[in-house]
């Protein structure tokens, strides 16, 4: 995937590099409070000096921008999507994510606990199994759900959406806070393809209390979390895989999707 001028400017910003091992040592953040923002390139340029001062950027073998490919799974009733649409506290998303540049693959189960904290359970996975769930992956989904919620999951899952994008990852020099910047997002479902504008980014802050350094920097620029900015739910809406998406209209408007893709 080629980088846009806006994304390349972020890659070239004077962040100090941090290795993957160092990042994992200080900022695994598998349990965290997340905030998602839809941010235009000009706002990110304004935020850069403050971010450069407080954050380091993940760098591996001289690379800073990494391609992610993700396949999401849901049941026939699209319960994962509609649980999110209805704002249910007890909900789960299941995906297989391929870290293309690193040649790694994981089954990832994301759940919400009773405090609203995101809990992510990861299982290393064979690259050749991308796009499907084998018996070991299904057992991981079942175990993750049962462990947190105390009841069986027991629903068959099927692939429903694929997406690809490029990501920059920042980690605070003090503490374990993380910030990801995703651009060039492409969605694929049911033969449909959709994309976000090149100058629009989804920024996700990940901190222990949901009010970290990056949140304060963005708030100072009059940026606020965007309700319903799950990339899975946005992608399902944009590609027409579901016919109800009122909860995600704020995110779709900020992404510029309503005008370009006639999402009602």
C-alpha positions as a Markdown table, in Angstrom:
| # | Residue | x | y | z |
|---|---|---|---|---|
| 1 | Unk | 0.0 | 0.0 | 0.0 |
| 2 | Unk | 1.5 | 3.4 | -1.0 |
| 3 | Unk | 1.7 | 6.2 | 1.5 |
| 4 | Unk | 0.0 | 9.5 | 1.0 |
| 5 | Unk | 1.8 | 12.8 | 1.4 |
| 6 | Unk | -0.1 | 13.4 | 4.7 |
| 7 | Unk | 0.9 | 10.0 | 6.1 |
| 8 | Unk | 4.5 | 10.3 | 4.9 |
| 9 | Unk | 4.8 | 13.6 | 6.8 |
| 10 | Unk | 3.9 | 11.8 | 10.0 |
| 11 | Unk | 6.4 | 9.1 | 9.3 |
| 12 | Unk | 9.1 | 11.7 | 8.8 |
| 13 | Unk | 8.3 | 13.7 | 12.0 |
| 14 | Unk | 11.3 | 13.8 | 14.4 |
| 15 | Unk | 10.1 | 11.2 | 16.9 |
| 16 | Unk | 12.7 | 9.2 | 18.7 |
| 17 | Unk | 12.5 | 5.6 | 17.7 |
| 18 | Unk | 11.5 | 2.8 | 20.1 |
| 19 | Unk | 12.0 | -0.9 | 19.3 |
| 20 | Unk | 9.2 | -3.5 | 19.4 |
| 21 | Unk | 10.8 | -5.2 | 22.4 |
| 22 | Unk | 11.0 | -2.0 | 24.3 |
| 23 | Unk | 7.5 | -1.1 | 23.4 |
| 24 | Unk | 6.1 | -4.4 | 24.6 |
| 25 | Unk | 8.1 | -4.2 | 27.8 |
| 26 | Unk | 6.5 | -0.9 | 28.8 |
| 27 | Unk | 3.2 | -0.7 | 27.0 |
| 28 | Unk | 1.6 | -4.1 | 26.2 |
| 29 | Unk | -1.8 | -2.4 | 27.2 |
| 30 | Unk | -3.9 | -5.5 | 26.8 |
| 31 | Unk | -6.3 | -4.1 | 29.4 |
| 32 | Unk | -6.9 | -0.4 | 28.8 |
| 33 | Unk | -9.5 | 2.3 | 28.2 |
| 34 | Unk | -9.6 | 3.4 | 24.6 |
| 35 | Unk | -10.7 | 6.6 | 23.0 |
| 36 | Unk | -11.0 | 6.9 | 19.2 |
| 37 | Unk | -10.8 | 10.2 | 17.3 |
| 38 | Unk | -11.4 | 11.0 | 13.6 |
| 39 | Unk | -8.7 | 13.6 | 12.9 |
| 40 | Unk | -7.8 | 15.5 | 9.8 |
| 41 | Unk | -4.2 | 15.9 | 8.6 |
| 42 | Unk | -4.0 | 19.6 | 9.4 |
| 43 | Unk | -5.0 | 18.9 | 13.1 |
| 44 | Unk | -2.3 | 16.2 | 13.4 |
| 45 | Unk | 0.3 | 18.6 | 12.1 |
| 46 | Unk | -0.7 | 21.0 | 14.8 |
| 47 | Unk | -0.4 | 18.2 | 17.4 |
| 48 | Unk | 3.0 | 17.0 | 16.2 |
| 49 | Unk | 5.3 | 19.2 | 18.4 |
| 50 | Unk | 3.5 | 18.2 | 21.6 |
| 51 | Unk | 3.5 | 14.5 | 20.5 |
| 52 | Unk | 7.1 | 14.5 | 19.5 |
| 53 | Unk | 8.0 | 16.0 | 23.0 |
| 54 | Unk | 6.2 | 13.3 | 24.9 |
| 55 | Unk | 6.1 | 10.1 | 22.7 |
| 56 | Unk | 8.5 | 7.8 | 20.8 |
| 57 | Unk | 7.6 | 6.1 | 17.6 |
| 58 | Unk | 7.8 | 2.3 | 17.0 |
| 59 | Unk | 10.5 | 1.6 | 14.4 |
| 60 | Unk | 11.5 | -1.9 | 13.1 |
| 61 | Unk | 14.4 | -2.3 | 10.6 |
| 62 | Unk | 14.1 | 1.3 | 9.7 |
| 63 | Unk | 10.4 | 1.2 | 9.1 |
| 64 | Unk | 7.8 | 3.2 | 10.9 |
| 65 | Unk | 4.6 | 2.7 | 8.9 |
| 66 | Unk | 3.3 | -0.9 | 9.0 |
| 67 | Unk | 0.5 | -2.5 | 7.0 |
| 68 | Unk | -2.2 | -4.3 | 8.9 |
| 69 | Unk | -4.7 | -6.7 | 7.3 |
| 70 | Unk | -7.6 | -7.8 | 9.3 |
| 71 | Unk | -10.5 | -10.3 | 8.8 |
| 72 | Unk | -13.4 | -9.9 | 11.2 |
| 73 | Unk | -15.8 | -12.7 | 12.1 |
| 74 | Unk | -19.5 | -12.6 | 13.2 |
| 75 | Unk | -22.4 | -15.0 | 13.5 |
| 76 | Unk | -25.2 | -15.2 | 11.0 |
| 77 | Unk | -27.3 | -12.6 | 12.9 |
| 78 | Unk | -24.3 | -10.2 | 13.1 |
| 79 | Unk | -24.6 | -10.2 | 16.9 |
| 80 | Unk | -21.2 | -8.7 | 17.4 |
| 81 | Unk | -22.1 | -5.8 | 15.2 |
| 82 | Unk | -25.6 | -5.3 | 16.7 |
| 83 | Unk | -24.3 | -5.7 | 20.3 |
| 84 | Unk | -22.0 | -2.7 | 19.6 |
| 85 | Unk | -24.8 | -0.8 | 17.8 |
| 86 | Unk | -27.1 | -1.2 | 20.8 |
| 87 | Unk | -24.3 | -0.2 | 23.2 |
| 88 | Unk | -24.3 | -3.5 | 25.1 |
| 89 | Unk | -21.7 | -3.6 | 27.8 |
| 90 | Unk | -21.1 | -7.3 | 27.4 |
| 91 | Unk | -19.8 | -7.6 | 23.8 |
| 92 | Unk | -17.1 | -9.2 | 21.8 |
| 93 | Unk | -15.3 | -8.8 | 18.5 |
| 94 | Unk | -13.3 | -11.6 | 16.9 |
| 95 | Unk | -10.7 | -11.0 | 14.2 |
| 96 | Unk | -7.6 | -12.6 | 12.6 |
| 97 | Unk | -5.0 | -9.9 | 12.2 |
| 98 | Unk | -2.0 | -10.2 | 9.9 |
| 99 | Unk | 1.0 | -7.9 | 10.5 |
| 100 | Unk | 2.1 | -8.0 | 6.9 |
| 101 | Unk | 5.5 | -6.4 | 7.3 |
| 102 | Unk | 6.5 | -8.6 | 10.2 |
| 103 | Unk | 5.0 | -11.8 | 8.8 |
| 104 | Unk | 3.0 | -12.4 | 12.0 |
| 105 | Unk | -0.6 | -13.4 | 12.5 |
| 106 | Unk | -2.8 | -13.5 | 15.6 |
| 107 | Unk | -6.4 | -14.5 | 16.5 |
| 108 | Unk | -7.5 | -11.5 | 18.6 |
| 109 | Unk | -10.6 | -11.5 | 20.8 |
| 110 | Unk | -11.7 | -8.1 | 22.2 |
| 111 | Unk | -14.1 | -8.0 | 25.1 |
| 112 | Unk | -15.5 | -5.3 | 27.4 |
| 113 | Unk | -15.5 | -6.0 | 31.2 |
| 114 | Unk | -18.0 | -4.7 | 33.6 |
| 115 | Unk | -15.9 | -1.5 | 34.2 |
| 116 | Unk | -16.0 | -0.8 | 30.4 |
| 117 | Unk | -12.3 | -1.7 | 30.1 |
| 118 | Unk | -11.2 | -3.3 | 26.9 |
| 119 | Unk | -9.7 | -6.8 | 27.4 |
| 120 | Unk | -7.8 | -8.3 | 24.4 |
| 121 | Unk | -6.8 | -11.9 | 24.2 |
| 122 | Unk | -4.3 | -12.9 | 21.6 |
| 123 | Unk | -3.4 | -16.3 | 20.1 |
| 124 | Unk | -0.4 | -16.7 | 17.8 |
| 125 | Unk | -1.7 | -18.1 | 14.5 |
| 126 | Unk | -0.3 | -19.6 | 11.3 |
| 127 | Unk | -0.2 | -17.1 | 8.4 |
| 128 | Unk | -1.8 | -19.7 | 6.1 |
| 129 | Unk | -4.9 | -19.7 | 8.3 |
| 130 | Unk | -5.6 | -16.0 | 7.8 |
| 131 | Unk | -9.3 | -15.6 | 6.8 |
| 132 | Unk | -10.6 | -18.6 | 8.7 |
| 133 | Unk | -10.9 | -19.9 | 12.3 |
| 134 | Unk | -9.5 | -23.4 | 12.9 |
| 135 | Unk | -10.4 | -25.6 | 15.9 |
| 136 | Unk | -7.7 | -24.1 | 18.1 |
| 137 | Unk | -8.9 | -20.5 | 17.2 |
| 138 | Unk | -12.5 | -21.4 | 18.0 |
| 139 | Unk | -11.4 | -22.8 | 21.3 |
| 140 | Unk | -9.6 | -19.6 | 22.0 |
| 141 | Unk | -12.7 | -17.5 | 21.3 |
| 142 | Unk | -14.8 | -19.8 | 23.5 |
| 143 | Unk | -12.3 | -19.8 | 26.4 |
| 144 | Unk | -11.9 | -16.0 | 26.2 |
| 145 | Unk | -15.6 | -15.4 | 26.4 |
| 146 | Unk | -16.3 | -18.0 | 29.1 |
| 147 | Unk | -13.4 | -16.7 | 31.3 |
| 148 | Unk | -14.7 | -13.1 | 31.3 |
| 149 | Unk | -18.4 | -13.6 | 31.3 |
| 150 | Unk | -18.8 | -17.0 | 33.0 |
| 151 | Unk | -21.0 | -18.5 | 30.3 |
| 152 | Unk | -20.5 | -20.3 | 27.0 |
| 153 | Unk | -20.3 | -18.4 | 23.7 |
| 154 | Unk | -21.4 | -21.3 | 21.5 |
| 155 | Unk | -22.1 | -19.4 | 18.3 |
| 156 | Unk | -20.7 | -20.4 | 14.9 |
| 157 | Unk | -18.7 | -17.6 | 13.3 |
| 158 | Unk | -18.0 | -16.7 | 9.7 |
| 159 | Unk | -15.8 | -14.1 | 8.0 |
| 160 | Unk | -17.8 | -11.0 | 7.2 |
| 161 | Unk | -15.4 | -8.1 | 6.6 |
| 162 | Unk | -11.8 | -7.5 | 5.6 |
| 163 | Unk | -9.8 | -4.3 | 5.9 |
| 164 | Unk | -6.3 | -3.0 | 5.4 |
| 165 | Unk | -4.6 | 0.1 | 6.6 |
| 166 | Unk | -1.3 | 1.6 | 7.6 |
| 167 | Unk | -0.5 | 2.3 | 11.2 |
| 168 | Unk | 2.0 | 4.4 | 13.2 |
| 169 | Unk | 2.4 | 3.5 | 16.9 |
| 170 | Unk | 3.5 | 5.9 | 19.5 |
| 171 | Unk | 4.4 | 5.1 | 23.1 |
| 172 | Unk | 4.7 | 7.7 | 25.9 |
| 173 | Unk | 8.2 | 8.1 | 27.3 |
| 174 | Unk | 6.7 | 8.1 | 30.8 |
| 175 | Unk | 4.3 | 5.3 | 31.6 |
| 176 | Unk | 2.7 | 2.8 | 29.3 |
| 177 | Unk | 0.3 | 4.9 | 27.3 |
| 178 | Unk | 0.0 | 4.2 | 23.6 |
| 179 | Unk | -1.3 | 6.1 | 20.6 |
| 180 | Unk | -2.0 | 4.6 | 17.2 |
| 181 | Unk | -2.6 | 6.6 | 13.9 |
| 182 | Unk | -4.4 | 4.7 | 11.1 |
| 183 | Unk | -4.6 | 5.9 | 7.6 |
| 184 | Unk | -5.3 | 4.7 | 4.1 |
| 185 | Unk | -8.1 | 2.5 | 5.4 |
| 186 | Unk | -9.8 | 0.1 | 2.9 |
| 187 | Unk | -12.8 | -2.1 | 3.6 |
| 188 | Unk | -13.9 | -5.2 | 1.7 |
| 189 | Unk | -17.2 | -7.1 | 2.2 |
| 190 | Unk | -19.6 | -8.9 | -0.1 |
| 191 | Unk | -17.9 | -7.8 | -3.2 |
| 192 | Unk | -18.0 | -4.1 | -2.1 |
| 193 | Unk | -14.9 | -2.0 | -1.6 |
| 194 | Unk | -14.8 | 1.3 | 0.3 |
| 195 | Unk | -12.1 | 3.6 | 1.6 |
| 196 | Unk | -11.6 | 6.7 | 3.8 |
| 197 | Unk | -10.1 | 9.9 | 2.5 |
| 198 | Unk | -6.4 | 10.1 | 2.4 |
| 199 | Unk | -6.3 | 13.2 | 4.7 |
| 200 | Unk | -8.4 | 11.6 | 7.4 |
| 201 | Unk | -7.0 | 9.4 | 10.2 |
| 202 | Unk | -8.5 | 7.3 | 12.9 |
| 203 | Unk | -6.4 | 8.0 | 16.1 |
| 204 | Unk | -6.8 | 5.7 | 19.1 |
| 205 | Unk | -5.5 | 6.5 | 22.5 |
| 206 | Unk | -4.9 | 3.7 | 25.0 |
| 207 | Unk | -4.4 | 4.6 | 28.6 |
| 208 | Unk | -5.1 | 3.2 | 32.0 |
| 209 | Unk | -7.8 | 5.8 | 32.8 |
| 210 | Unk | -9.0 | 7.0 | 29.4 |
| 211 | Unk | -7.6 | 10.5 | 30.0 |
| 212 | Unk | -4.0 | 10.2 | 29.0 |
| 213 | Unk | -1.4 | 12.6 | 27.6 |
| 214 | Unk | -2.5 | 12.2 | 24.0 |
| 215 | Unk | -6.2 | 12.8 | 25.0 |
| 216 | Unk | -5.1 | 16.1 | 26.6 |
| 217 | Unk | -3.1 | 17.1 | 23.6 |
| 218 | Unk | -6.1 | 16.4 | 21.3 |
| 219 | Unk | -8.5 | 18.2 | 23.5 |
| 220 | Unk | -6.4 | 21.3 | 23.5 |
| 221 | Unk | -7.0 | 21.3 | 19.7 |
| 222 | Unk | -10.7 | 21.0 | 20.2 |
| 223 | Unk | -10.8 | 17.3 | 19.3 |
| 224 | Unk | -13.1 | 15.0 | 21.1 |
| 225 | Unk | -13.7 | 11.2 | 21.0 |
| 226 | Unk | -15.9 | 10.2 | 18.2 |
| 227 | Unk | -18.8 | 8.0 | 19.2 |
| 228 | Unk | -19.2 | 4.7 | 17.3 |
| 229 | Unk | -15.8 | 4.8 | 15.7 |
| 230 | Unk | -15.1 | 1.1 | 15.6 |
| 231 | Unk | -13.5 | 0.3 | 12.3 |
| 232 | Unk | -15.3 | -3.0 | 12.2 |
| 233 | Unk | -18.7 | -1.3 | 12.6 |
| 234 | Unk | -17.8 | 1.6 | 10.2 |
| 235 | Unk | -16.7 | -1.0 | 7.6 |
| 236 | Unk | -19.8 | -3.0 | 7.9 |
| 237 | Unk | -21.9 | 0.1 | 7.5 |
| 238 | Unk | -19.9 | 1.5 | 4.5 |
| 239 | Unk | -20.0 | -1.8 | 2.6 |
| 240 | Unk | -23.7 | -2.3 | 3.1 |
| 241 | Unk | -23.2 | -5.5 | 5.0 |
| 242 | Unk | -25.8 | -4.3 | 7.6 |
| 243 | Unk | -28.8 | -2.0 | 7.1 |
| 244 | Unk | -28.9 | -0.3 | 10.5 |
| 245 | Unk | -26.1 | 2.1 | 11.6 |
| 246 | Unk | -27.7 | 5.1 | 13.4 |
| 247 | Unk | -25.2 | 4.8 | 16.3 |
| 248 | Unk | -22.3 | 5.2 | 13.9 |
| 249 | Unk | -23.5 | 8.2 | 12.0 |
| 250 | Unk | -21.2 | 10.7 | 13.8 |
| 251 | Unk | -18.2 | 8.6 | 12.8 |
| 252 | Unk | -19.4 | 8.2 | 9.2 |
| 253 | Unk | -20.0 | 11.9 | 8.9 |
| 254 | Unk | -16.5 | 12.8 | 10.2 |
| 255 | Unk | -15.0 | 10.2 | 7.9 |
| 256 | Unk | -16.7 | 12.0 | 5.0 |
| 257 | Unk | -18.4 | 8.7 | 4.2 |
| 258 | Unk | -22.0 | 9.9 | 3.9 |
| 259 | Unk | -21.5 | 12.2 | 0.9 |
| 260 | Unk | -19.2 | 9.8 | -1.0 |
| 261 | Unk | -20.9 | 6.5 | -0.4 |
| 262 | Unk | -24.6 | 7.4 | 0.1 |
| 263 | Unk | -24.8 | 5.7 | 3.5 |
| 264 | Unk | -28.3 | 6.5 | 5.0 |
